[in-house]
Amino acid sequence: ADNAIDVSSSVDGSTGSSGATLAVVVVDADTRAYIDGSTSTPTTGDLVDSITLTATTNSTAASSATSTAQGADNDESSTNQTTTLLGDPDGDGDNSDRAATSEGNINFAGALALTIVNNVTESYVASNDDIATETGGTDPRITITASDTESSSATADGSNTGSGATGIGVGVALNFTDVDSRAWLDGSGSLDSSGILVSATLAGGDTFSAEAKSGAGNAGKVSFAGSLAINVADTFVEAAVLDDASLNLGDTPLTLVASNTAKATASAVPDVDDADADGDLNTEEGLGIGASVALNIANNDSRAIIGTDATFTNASDISLKATGDFTTETEAKGGSAGGTALTPVGAVTVALNDTVAEVGTGTSTLTLSGDLNLEATQSATTETTAEGDAKGNSAAIGASIGFTTAVNNAYTNLLRDTTSTAGSIQLLSRGTSSTRTNAKASAAGAQEDSADASDDNRVNDTADAQRNLAADRSEEDIGGTDTPDAESSDGAGGASSVSVAAAISINIDETNTRSSIADGVTVDSDGLLTLDAKANADTATIADRSASDGTTGIGAAVALNTANTVN
């Protein structure tokens, strides 16, 4: 089964005088190749040479919208397609996915790009009868493959709207992607061949992205953001023997391979002055009005699994290999003053990455005559950057905040009694992670502290607001590590909360790399029993207040880094 998808929607507002532009792409596809029921092949005599089941998806989905010259007006009394989709992008009646920042909802846009992708790729054998092939050679003659290549993007550009416009060029890019690639065995039949390979893959480079750019216009009409990019990507790759399967492997080697490569990016930036149009001898200063907010949530799984109570007879060599290569990048850059946002630059990242090879629990012993090999290898890179306008004379006042929470797990687990009568048992885990967060203040700095005592905890409140925004949008728990508090010494051995900062950088990293045999499990191996786990975790957070000249606001910087590494 081969499914090729290439869908795009592009709207160019440069030829229009005023109003909002809207580009929408929705893809919902299932691709399956399978054998099930009582399907069988001859087990004696004229055997089939090989059996190959392949389900392949190649999907590209892209939406792109650019604003009109006069931009859009914030008319909250009217309802149109743009305002409706901002409030409920997928139209399911649940507005938890609406366009919003930590400070409030975005109710209108000069350019809105929306991409929604839900793709499933599956390949499986679930026969309750006998399936056999020729057995010559060492290459697998039964191959079950799910192969998925994905790209989804949303790009919203408000830069066609200039400084003299009556409306504004708010750019909102929303990209929501949920993709599964699964290959599996199930049923109660027999499989007899030179080898069985069950493989599930997701391949991608710049796989999932949301990019928003703010334009200019009437600053009095901007609300909580001038550019808003929200990218939510859920990827799930699994090669498995399903729960309760009961298979006679006929001394055939079995290999399960899961490989997931995914990159998620979100970018919210202003239009910039490349030619020093205002004559202040500064180029690259932000022209786009309003806050720049980028929210990037990536939830990635790569799993090679023997499920709960799955059983085998006549098992020889069994190999489970899971690999994950994950990149998550988030960027927000500040523009000109305008709007009601107290935090004019916000870059928020959630990266939840799991790579697992596991033999699940079972009431009976897993018995095999050969080697049992479990391998989980994961590489994860997460980078978040929030940068205020360092050059503009009209840079927005307020904090630039970069917030990252990353959970990176690479596990091999043996959860049931296991006996190898003539082989070795190996559990190998490798986890490499790099998590970095950077925040740079704008030239205007942060708003000065007021005499109101409720402002004394403003930095911590700002951090909590970003975490709550991320938690509300993520379908999974974003990690158990608390957000560190911003505190300074009070000179008497205690600490007090930092009330104001122009650059706030918060980095939370949990890295767990483990090879484990569950408590109470009995393992009997004729050869070596090996448990091997290695981790390399690198975390950093930087807050830079150097661009703030102190003439307008406060130029303090706060950098907080929490790293928990378990190996």
C-alpha positions as a printed NumPy array, in Angstrom:
array([[  0.   ,   0.   ,   0.   ],
       [  1.5  ,   3.305,  -1.108],
       [ -0.042,   6.666,  -0.244],
       [  1.441,   9.889,  -1.664],
       [ -0.04 ,  13.127,  -0.313],
       [  0.946,  16.645,  -1.341],
       [ -1.515,  19.328,  -0.23 ],
       [ -0.902,  23.048,  -0.007],
       [ -2.924,  26.2  ,   0.458],
       [ -1.387,  29.601,  -0.222],
       [ -3.032,  33.014,   0.027],
       [ -1.15 ,  36.153,  -1.029],
       [ -2.672,  39.292,   0.427],
       [ -0.329,  41.683,  -1.37 ],
       [ -2.896,  42.204,  -4.126],
       [ -5.695,  42.972,  -1.655],
       [ -6.336,  46.298,   0.021],
       [ -7.631,  45.283,   3.446],
       [ -9.015,  42.468,   5.54 ],
       [ -7.688,  39.183,   6.861],
       [ -6.171,  36.359,   4.835],
       [ -6.665,  32.698,   5.655],
       [ -4.983,  29.496,   4.431],
       [ -6.09 ,  26.098,   5.738],
       [ -4.877,  22.553,   5.071],
       [ -6.385,  19.45 ,   6.684],
       [ -5.036,  15.958,   5.988],
       [ -6.481,  12.779,   7.502],
       [ -5.099,   9.583,   5.937],
       [ -4.838,   5.883,   6.778],
       [ -2.458,   3.56 ,   4.896],
       [ -2.503,  -0.172,   5.689],
       [ -1.014,  -3.422,   4.398],
       [ -1.977,  -6.565,   6.295],
       [ -2.698, -10.274,   6.515],
       [ -5.265, -11.318,   9.084],
       [ -8.042, -13.76 ,   9.924],
       [ -7.452, -17.326,   8.734],
       [ -5.077, -16.444,   5.907],
       [ -2.482, -19.173,   5.337],
       [  0.235, -20.3  ,   2.934],
       [  1.459, -23.836,   2.13 ],
       [  3.725, -25.282,   4.834],
       [  4.998, -28.205,   2.763],
       [  5.772, -28.8  ,  -0.883],
       [  5.767, -25.724,  -3.073],
       [  6.454, -22.967,  -0.516],
       [  6.254, -19.283,  -1.325],
       [  9.672, -17.685,  -1.743],
       [  9.023, -14.706,   0.539],
       [  6.304, -12.506,   1.983],
       [  6.658,  -8.738,   1.949],
       [  4.052,  -6.391,   3.391],
       [  4.799,  -2.667,   3.06 ],
       [  2.646,   0.323,   3.931],
       [  4.216,   3.596,   2.811],
       [  3.057,   7.152,   3.402],
       [  4.742,  10.209,   1.891],
       [  2.854,  13.248,   3.11 ],
       [  3.511,  16.965,   2.629],
       [  1.034,  19.512,   3.976],
       [  1.673,  23.256,   3.91 ],
       [ -0.412,  26.367,   4.515],
       [  0.831,  29.897,   3.85 ],
       [ -0.869,  33.287,   4.24 ],
       [  0.404,  36.854,   3.82 ],
       [ -1.474,  39.916,   5.008],
       [ -3.101,  42.705,   3.012],
       [ -1.687,  46.248,   2.825],
       [ -4.177,  47.663,   5.321],
       [ -4.292,  44.574,   7.507],
       [ -7.244,  43.424,   9.589],
       [ -9.344,  45.29 ,  12.134],
       [-10.044,  44.05 ,  15.62 ],
       [-13.815,  43.995,  15.448],
       [-14.85 ,  41.725,  18.302],
       [-18.518,  42.173,  17.448],
       [-18.158,  40.27 ,  14.167],
       [-17.623,  36.585,  13.554],
       [-16.   ,  35.259,  10.417],
       [-14.067,  32.202,   9.315],
       [-10.78 ,  33.552,  10.653],
       [-12.116,  34.357,  14.114],
       [-13.925,  31.017,  14.24 ],
       [-10.77 ,  29.043,  13.457],
       [ -8.713,  31.043,  15.93 ],
       [-11.188,  30.019,  18.611],
       [-11.52 ,  26.352,  17.591],
       [ -8.938,  25.363,  14.97 ],
       [-10.113,  21.788,  14.399],
       [-13.81 ,  22.598,  14.695],
       [-14.539,  19.885,  17.253],
       [-16.317,  22.151,  19.731],
       [-13.412,  22.017,  22.199],
       [-11.495,  25.282,  22.235],
       [ -8.563,  24.037,  24.338],
       [ -6.495,  24.241,  21.142],
       [ -7.413,  27.859,  20.429],
       [ -4.853,  30.484,  19.479],
       [ -3.692,  31.964,  22.768],
       [ -0.691,  33.163,  24.734],
       [ -0.145,  32.955,  28.479],
       [ -1.877,  36.32 ,  28.796],
       [ -5.011,  35.794,  26.743],
       [ -6.757,  34.656,  23.594],
       [ -5.965,  35.879,  20.098],
       [ -9.303,  36.766,  18.548],
       [ -8.29 ,  38.126,  15.155],
       [ -5.367,  38.044,  12.732],
       [ -4.173,  39.808,   9.624],
       [ -2.798,  36.499,   8.285],
       [ -3.775,  33.082,   9.612],
       [ -2.183,  29.832,   8.402],
       [ -3.58 ,  26.594,   9.809],
       [ -2.369,  23.068,   9.087],
       [ -3.854,  19.938,  10.68 ],
       [ -2.463,  16.478,   9.909],
       [ -3.637,  13.122,  11.291],
       [ -1.935,  10.235,   9.474],
       [ -1.718,   6.544,  10.343],
       [  0.574,   4.055,   8.57 ],
       [  0.212,   0.389,   9.547],
       [  1.529,  -2.963,   8.365],
       [  0.815,  -6.215,  10.16 ],
       [  0.301,  -9.965,  10.159],
       [ -2.444, -11.132,  12.477],
       [ -3.249, -14.591,  11.149],
       [ -4.592, -17.454,  13.219],
       [ -3.295, -20.001,  10.702],
       [  0.058, -21.163,   9.326],
       [  2.306, -18.935,   7.239],
       [  5.57 , -20.251,   5.815],
       [  8.217, -19.387,   3.224],
       [ 11.381, -20.914,   1.871],
       [ 14.089, -20.896,   4.539],
       [ 17.314, -20.618,   2.548],
       [ 19.831, -17.902,   3.365],
       [ 20.117, -15.595,   6.354],
       [ 18.044, -12.623,   5.144],
       [ 14.488, -12.388,   6.498],
       [ 11.94 , -13.759,   4.065],
       [  8.987, -12.392,   5.999],
       [  9.194,  -8.598,   6.148],
       [  6.497,  -6.35 ,   7.576],
       [  7.204,  -2.658,   7.1  ],
       [  5.456,   0.606,   7.945],
       [  7.319,   3.548,   6.437],
       [  6.232,   7.142,   6.916],
       [  7.815,  10.355,   5.62 ],
       [  6.084,  13.486,   6.884],
       [  6.311,  17.227,   6.463],
       [  3.755,  19.716,   7.765],
       [  4.057,  23.475,   8.047],
       [  2.102,  26.661,   8.644],
       [  3.535,  30.066,   7.67 ],
       [  1.79 ,  33.373,   8.442],
       [  3.374,  36.667,   7.37 ],
       [  1.923,  40.034,   8.317],
       [  4.72 ,  42.118,   6.8  ],
       [  2.649,  43.381,   3.837],
       [  0.897,  45.612,   6.364],
       [  2.94 ,  48.798,   6.783],
       [  3.132,  51.59 ,   9.327],
       [  0.399,  53.709,   7.739],
       [ -2.211,  50.95 ,   7.684],
       [ -5.574,  51.403,   9.367],
       [ -5.571,  47.787,  10.573],
       [ -2.689,  45.613,  11.743],
       [ -0.64 ,  42.731,  10.385],
       [ -0.953,  40.153,  13.146],
       [  0.503,  36.848,  11.917],
       [ -0.77 ,  33.587,  13.437],
       [  0.635,  30.208,  12.375],
       [ -0.905,  27.033,  13.801],
       [  0.476,  23.595,  12.946],
       [ -1.041,  20.517,  14.607],
       [  0.322,  17.114,  13.621],
       [ -0.416,  13.625,  14.945],
       [  1.234,  10.755,  13.049],
       [  1.579,   7.03 ,  13.802],
       [  3.788,   4.484,  12.039],
       [  3.196,   0.961,  13.342],
       [  4.164,  -2.552,  12.3  ],
       [  3.2  ,  -5.598,  14.304],
       [  2.483,  -9.292,  14.727],
       [ -0.653, -10.664,  16.338],
       [ -2.903, -13.697,  16.274],
       [ -2.404, -17.345,  17.217],
       [ -0.81 , -18.795,  14.089],
       [  2.632, -20.022,  13.126],
       [  5.399, -18.254,  11.193],
       [  8.165, -20.329,   9.603],
       [ 10.901, -18.646,   7.568],
       [ 14.596, -17.787,   7.424],
       [ 13.844, -14.689,   9.457],
       [ 11.056, -12.288,  10.393],
       [ 11.642,  -8.543,  10.267],
       [  9.011,  -6.168,  11.661],
       [ 10.007,  -2.567,  10.973],
       [  8.333,   0.791,  11.621],
       [  9.927,   4.096,  10.643],
       [  9.219,   7.801,  10.563],
       [ 11.721,   9.8  ,   8.545],
       [ 11.974,  13.554,   8.368],
       [ 14.313,  16.522,   8.421],
       [ 12.542,  19.834,   9.011],
       [  9.467,  17.787,   9.676],
       [  6.961,  19.962,  11.526],
       [  7.019,  23.779,  11.689],
       [  5.017,  26.907,  12.485],
       [  6.374,  30.309,  11.464],
       [  4.716,  33.66 ,  12.165],
       [  5.828,  37.197,  11.331],
       [  4.198,  40.391,  12.544],
       [  3.659,  43.456,  10.381],
       [  2.967,  47.033,  11.358],
       [ -0.228,  49.11 ,  11.307],
       [ -2.312,  50.712,  14.033],
       [ -0.599,  49.805,  17.312],
       [ -3.718,  50.641,  19.283],
       [ -5.53 ,  47.68 ,  17.764],
       [ -3.03 ,  44.997,  18.842],
       [ -3.967,  42.756,  21.755],
       [ -1.753,  40.036,  23.24 ],
       [  0.437,  39.231,  20.233],
       [  1.624,  40.559,  16.892],
       [  3.091,  37.209,  15.87 ],
       [  2.   ,  33.874,  17.321],
       [  3.391,  30.492,  16.251],
       [  2.039,  27.308,  17.81 ],
       [  3.467,  23.979,  16.73 ],
       [  2.201,  20.754,  18.323],
       [  3.69 ,  17.519,  16.992],
       [  2.866,  14.032,  18.277],
       [  4.791,  11.193,  16.65 ],
       [  4.465,   7.52 ,  17.536],
       [  6.543,   4.757,  15.963],
       [  6.183,   1.163,  17.106],
       [  7.328,  -2.284,  16.026],
       [  5.592,  -4.814,  18.212],
       [  4.194,  -8.187,  19.041],
       [  0.813,  -7.205,  20.443],
       [ -0.582,  -8.054,  23.853],
       [ -1.894, -11.632,  24.167],
       [ -0.511, -12.78 ,  20.803],
       [  0.334, -16.496,  20.787],
       [  2.778, -17.392,  17.993],
       [  4.725, -20.461,  16.96 ],
       [  7.937, -19.051,  15.462],
       [  9.246, -22.367,  14.15 ],
       [ 12.811, -21.546,  15.279],
       [ 12.727, -18.444,  13.059],
       [ 14.787, -15.427,  14.224],
       [ 12.546, -12.444,  15.022],
       [ 13.66 ,  -8.814,  14.74 ],
       [ 11.603,  -5.774,  15.731],
       [ 12.974,  -2.395,  14.623],
       [ 11.502,   1.038,  15.396],
       [ 13.154,   4.202,  14.085],
       [ 11.801,   7.722,  14.61 ],
       [ 13.458,  10.876,  13.279],
       [ 11.564,  14.124,  13.845],
       [ 12.276,  17.837,  13.952],
       [  9.84 ,  20.402,  15.346],
       [ 10.35 ,  24.153,  14.923],
       [  8.372,  27.217,  15.94 ],
       [  9.306,  30.798,  15.121],
       [  7.598,  34.105,  15.95 ],
       [  9.389,  37.207,  14.693],
       [  8.634,  40.78 ,  13.571],
       [  9.181,  42.305,  10.177],
       [ 12.55 ,  44.092,  10.292],
       [ 14.033,  47.286,   8.883],
       [ 16.771,  46.151,   6.527],
       [ 17.487,  49.614,   5.09 ],
       [ 17.37 ,  51.973,   8.112],
       [ 14.128,  53.531,   6.926],
       [ 13.856,  55.748,  10.018],
       [ 17.405,  57.143,   9.64 ],
       [ 18.584,  56.223,  13.122],
       [ 21.636,  54.397,  11.753],
       [ 20.251,  51.079,  13.004],
       [ 19.339,  48.243,  10.676],
       [ 17.628,  44.972,  11.551],
       [ 15.433,  46.713,  14.122],
       [ 11.954,  45.294,  14.533],
       [  9.124,  46.962,  12.62 ],
       [  6.415,  44.432,  13.442],
       [  4.095,  45.569,  16.203],
       [  3.147,  43.597,  19.289],
       [  4.425,  40.628,  21.249],
       [  6.157,  37.704,  19.579],
       [  5.165,  34.344,  21.086],
       [  6.312,  30.902,  19.924],
       [  5.024,  27.71 ,  21.551],
       [  6.551,  24.41 ,  20.457],
       [  5.375,  21.067,  21.857],
       [  6.969,  17.847,  20.603],
       [  5.932,  14.446,  21.941],
       [  7.972,  11.691,  20.249],
       [  7.949,   7.931,  20.827],
       [ 10.006,   5.129,  19.307],
       [  9.157,   1.68 ,  20.656],
       [ 10.154,  -1.917,  19.962],
       [  7.88 ,  -3.976,  22.172],
       [  6.813,  -7.484,  23.027],
       [  3.448,  -6.842,  24.627],
       [  1.864,  -8.014,  27.843],
       [  1.209, -11.777,  27.891],
       [  2.433, -12.246,  24.319],
       [  3.78 , -15.813,  24.104],
       [  6.013, -17.792,  21.741],
       [  6.738, -21.4  ,  21.074],
       [  9.862, -22.536,  19.226],
       [ 11.55 , -19.145,  19.597],
       [ 15.221, -18.818,  18.666],
       [ 16.91 , -15.389,  18.395],
       [ 14.82 , -12.337,  19.317],
       [ 16.054,  -8.775,  18.783],
       [ 14.305,  -5.52 ,  19.701],
       [ 15.903,  -2.274,  18.518],
       [ 14.48 ,   1.21 ,  19.01 ],
       [ 16.173,   4.412,  17.868],
       [ 15.097,   8.027,  18.206],
       [ 16.668,  11.172,  16.775],
       [ 14.757,  14.259,  17.88 ],
       [ 15.323,  17.984,  17.409],
       [ 13.136,  20.75 ,  18.85 ],
       [ 13.877,  24.419,  18.113],
       [ 11.892,  27.458,  19.242],
       [ 12.568,  31.115,  18.504],
       [ 10.847,  34.369,  19.37 ],
       [ 12.169,  37.833,  18.545],
       [ 10.718,  41.101,  19.755],
       [  9.435,  43.967,  17.662],
       [  8.063,  47.449,  18.195],
       [  5.928,  48.501,  21.113],
       [  2.213,  47.947,  20.814],
       [ -0.539,  45.858,  22.306],
       [ -1.392,  44.867,  25.851],
       [  1.098,  42.047,  26.482],
       [  3.241,  42.391,  29.6  ],
       [  5.713,  39.869,  28.195],
       [  6.54 ,  41.044,  24.658],
       [  8.834,  38.099,  23.789],
       [  8.047,  34.527,  24.77 ],
       [  9.596,  31.295,  23.48 ],
       [  8.232,  28.163,  25.161],
       [  9.345,  24.611,  24.433],
       [  8.143,  21.228,  25.62 ],
       [ 10.145,  18.231,  24.375],
       [  8.982,  14.789,  25.512],
       [ 11.096,  12.057,  23.93 ],
       [ 10.901,   8.336,  24.644],
       [ 12.857,   5.514,  23.032],
       [ 12.042,   2.091,  24.482],
       [ 12.843,  -1.555,  23.814],
       [ 10.819,  -3.734,  26.151],
       [  9.609,  -7.234,  26.88 ],
       [  6.325,  -6.683,  28.672],
       [  4.921,  -8.472,  31.675],
       [  3.554, -11.984,  31.369],
       [  2.307, -14.875,  33.444],
       [  4.468, -17.383,  31.539],
       [  8.221, -17.496,  30.994],
       [  9.659, -16.211,  27.739],
       [ 11.779, -19.149,  26.555],
       [ 14.1  , -19.033,  23.559],
       [ 16.966, -21.124,  22.257],
       [ 19.089, -18.219,  21.001],
       [ 20.032, -14.679,  21.954],
       [ 17.711, -12.021,  23.363],
       [ 18.896,  -8.527,  22.483],
       [ 17.199,  -5.271,  23.549],
       [ 18.642,  -1.944,  22.37 ],
       [ 17.396,   1.621,  22.835],
       [ 19.4  ,   4.506,  21.393],
       [ 18.236,   8.117,  21.549],
       [ 19.693,  11.48 ,  20.578],
       [ 17.739,  14.603,  21.546],
       [ 18.548,  18.271,  20.947],
       [ 16.353,  21.056,  22.303],
       [ 17.03 ,  24.78 ,  21.879],
       [ 14.925,  27.773,  22.884],
       [ 15.738,  31.416,  22.132],
       [ 13.84 ,  34.547,  23.215],
       [ 15.414,  37.758,  21.963],
       [ 14.2  ,  41.299,  22.471],
       [ 14.715,  44.031,  19.87 ],
       [ 18.235,  45.191,  20.685],
       [ 18.378,  48.034,  18.155],
       [ 14.99 ,  49.622,  17.801],
       [ 14.193,  53.043,  19.289],
       [ 10.609,  51.852,  19.817],
       [ 11.389,  48.385,  21.181],
       [  8.632,  46.952,  23.357],
       [  9.22 ,  47.278,  27.073],
       [  8.936,  44.111,  29.136],
       [ 10.643,  40.793,  29.689],
       [ 12.008,  38.401,  27.111],
       [ 11.403,  34.901,  28.454],
       [ 12.715,  31.604,  27.207],
       [ 11.22 ,  28.546,  28.906],
       [ 12.147,  24.925,  28.229],
       [ 11.081,  21.681,  29.813],
       [ 12.571,  18.542,  28.287],
       [ 12.123,  14.921,  29.324],
       [ 14.384,  12.461,  27.493],
       [ 14.006,   8.739,  28.231],
       [ 15.959,   5.833,  26.72 ],
       [ 14.916,   2.532,  28.297],
       [ 15.421,  -1.182,  27.855],
       [ 13.149,  -3.176,  30.146],
       [ 12.771,  -6.887,  30.815],
       [  9.537,  -7.296,  32.743],
       [  8.94 , -11.069,  32.794],
       [ 10.738, -14.284,  33.603],
       [ 13.058, -15.188,  30.721],
       [ 15.135, -18.239,  29.85 ],
       [ 17.672, -18.587,  27.044],
       [ 18.695, -22.252,  26.77 ],
       [ 21.601, -21.693,  24.381],
       [ 22.234, -17.977,  24.053],
       [ 22.961, -14.666,  25.759],
       [ 20.715, -11.884,  27.036],
       [ 21.674,  -8.244,  26.529],
       [ 19.98 ,  -4.968,  27.483],
       [ 21.711,  -1.903,  26.017],
       [ 20.588,   1.733,  26.445],
       [ 22.212,   4.89 ,  25.093],
       [ 20.918,   8.404,  25.72 ],
       [ 22.438,  11.643,  24.464],
       [ 20.723,  14.966,  25.103],
       [ 21.449,  18.666,  24.767],
       [ 19.023,  21.217,  26.191],
       [ 19.703,  24.953,  25.942],
       [ 17.682,  28.071,  26.66 ],
       [ 18.685,  31.654,  25.877],
       [ 16.972,  34.948,  26.667],
       [ 18.148,  38.398,  25.612],
       [ 16.681,  41.658,  26.833],
       [ 15.423,  44.336,  24.482],
       [ 16.874,  47.831,  24.324],
       [ 13.907,  49.044,  26.383],
       [ 14.394,  46.618,  29.258],
       [ 11.629,  45.59 ,  31.646],
       [  8.992,  47.686,  33.311],
       [ 10.046,  49.065,  36.673],
       [  8.723,  47.474,  39.837],
       [  5.723,  49.158,  41.386],
       [  5.011,  49.763,  45.041],
       [  2.276,  47.118,  44.893],
       [  3.378,  44.073,  46.924],
       [  1.676,  41.8  ,  44.39 ],
       [  4.489,  42.661,  41.97 ],
       [  7.162,  41.23 ,  44.28 ],
       [  6.893,  37.767,  42.697],
       [  6.509,  38.927,  39.093],
       [  9.394,  36.894,  37.615],
       [  8.174,  33.659,  39.171],
       [  4.616,  34.431,  38.124],
       [  5.769,  35.02 ,  34.548],
       [  7.617,  31.688,  34.536],
       [  4.609,  29.861,  35.972],
       [  2.372,  31.382,  33.314],
       [  4.579,  29.995,  30.531],
       [  4.671,  26.557,  32.125],
       [  0.9  ,  26.562,  32.541],
       [  0.486,  27.526,  28.888],
       [  2.651,  24.577,  27.86 ],
       [  0.95 ,  22.136,  30.223],
       [ -2.493,  23.131,  28.993],
       [ -1.52 ,  22.469,  25.372],
       [  0.379,  19.211,  25.891],
       [ -1.554,  15.944,  25.912],
       [  1.181,  14.373,  28.074],
       [  2.606,  15.307,  31.471],
       [  5.399,  17.808,  30.825],
       [  7.646,  16.455,  33.579],
       [  7.749,  16.216,  37.341],
       [ 10.519,  18.726,  38.023],
       [  9.247,  21.959,  39.537],
       [ 10.046,  25.3  ,  37.964],
       [ 12.956,  26.784,  39.931],
       [ 12.239,  30.008,  41.783],
       [ 14.008,  33.252,  40.94 ],
       [ 15.473,  34.394,  44.236],
       [ 18.261,  36.628,  45.439],
       [ 19.995,  36.881,  48.781],
       [ 18.397,  39.258,  51.248],
       [ 21.734,  39.842,  53.032],
       [ 20.609,  38.084,  56.18 ],
       [ 21.058,  34.474,  55.165],
       [ 17.677,  34.257,  53.519],
       [ 16.317,  34.807,  50.036],
       [ 13.682,  36.98 ,  48.443],
       [ 11.913,  36.673,  45.111],
       [ 13.193,  38.638,  42.146],
       [ 10.432,  41.02 ,  41.209],
       [ 11.559,  42.234,  37.791],
       [ 13.911,  41.175,  35.001],
       [ 14.374,  42.086,  31.353],
       [ 15.704,  38.645,  30.354],
       [ 14.405,  35.446,  31.933],
       [ 15.847,  32.1  ,  30.874],
       [ 14.562,  28.889,  32.449],
       [ 15.849,  25.456,  31.478],
       [ 14.467,  22.227,  32.989],
       [ 15.925,  18.926,  31.817],
       [ 15.178,  15.357,  32.876],
       [ 17.343,  12.691,  31.231],
       [ 16.792,   9.043,  32.117],
       [ 18.828,   6.247,  30.544],
       [ 18.147,   2.817,  31.992],
       [ 18.598,  -0.887,  31.338],
       [ 16.579,  -2.801,  33.896],
       [ 15.168,  -6.137,  34.918],
       [ 11.993,  -5.72 ,  36.939],
       [ 11.842,  -6.69 ,  40.598],
       [ 10.937, -10.324,  41.125],
       [ 11.828, -11.375,  37.57 ],
       [ 13.942, -14.522,  37.125],
       [ 16.455, -14.565,  34.262],
       [ 18.27 , -17.749,  33.221],
       [ 20.835, -17.427,  30.447],
       [ 23.184, -20.073,  29.05 ],
       [ 25.503, -17.264,  27.893],
       [ 26.276, -13.802,  29.2  ],
       [ 23.707, -11.585,  30.857],
       [ 24.548,  -7.947,  30.075],
       [ 22.925,  -4.755,  31.363],
       [ 24.549,  -1.649,  29.891],
       [ 23.35 ,   1.962,  30.096],
       [ 25.251,   5.105,  29.149],
       [ 24.056,   8.722,  29.202],
       [ 25.511,  12.029,  28.074],
       [ 23.453,  15.055,  29.095],
       [ 24.368,  18.683,  28.398],
       [ 22.226,  21.548,  29.719],
       [ 22.744,  25.305,  29.702],
       [ 20.751,  28.483,  30.251],
       [ 21.826,  32.047,  29.475],
       [ 20.141,  35.36 ,  30.28 ],
       [ 21.666,  38.424,  28.628],
       [ 20.683,  41.963,  29.671],
       [ 23.448,  43.729,  27.738],
       [ 21.155,  45.275,  25.089],
       [ 19.157,  47.154,  27.726],
       [ 20.626,  50.644,  28.152],
       [ 18.744,  51.311,  31.373],
       [ 17.249,  54.604,  30.208],
       [ 13.712,  53.277,  29.89 ],
       [ 13.294,  50.173,  32.014],
       [ 15.102,  47.684,  34.203],
       [ 17.968,  45.661,  32.711],
       [ 18.198,  42.753,  35.158],
       [ 18.68 ,  39.175,  33.91 ],
       [ 17.675,  35.852,  35.501],
       [ 18.965,  32.445,  34.369],
       [ 17.731,  29.271,  36.079],
       [ 18.857,  25.77 ,  35.161],
       [ 17.65 ,  22.487,  36.635],
       [ 19.078,  19.192,  35.396],
       [ 18.16 ,  15.725,  36.665],
       [ 20.124,  12.916,  35.034],
       [ 19.524,   9.281,  35.981],
       [ 21.674,   6.541,  34.534]])
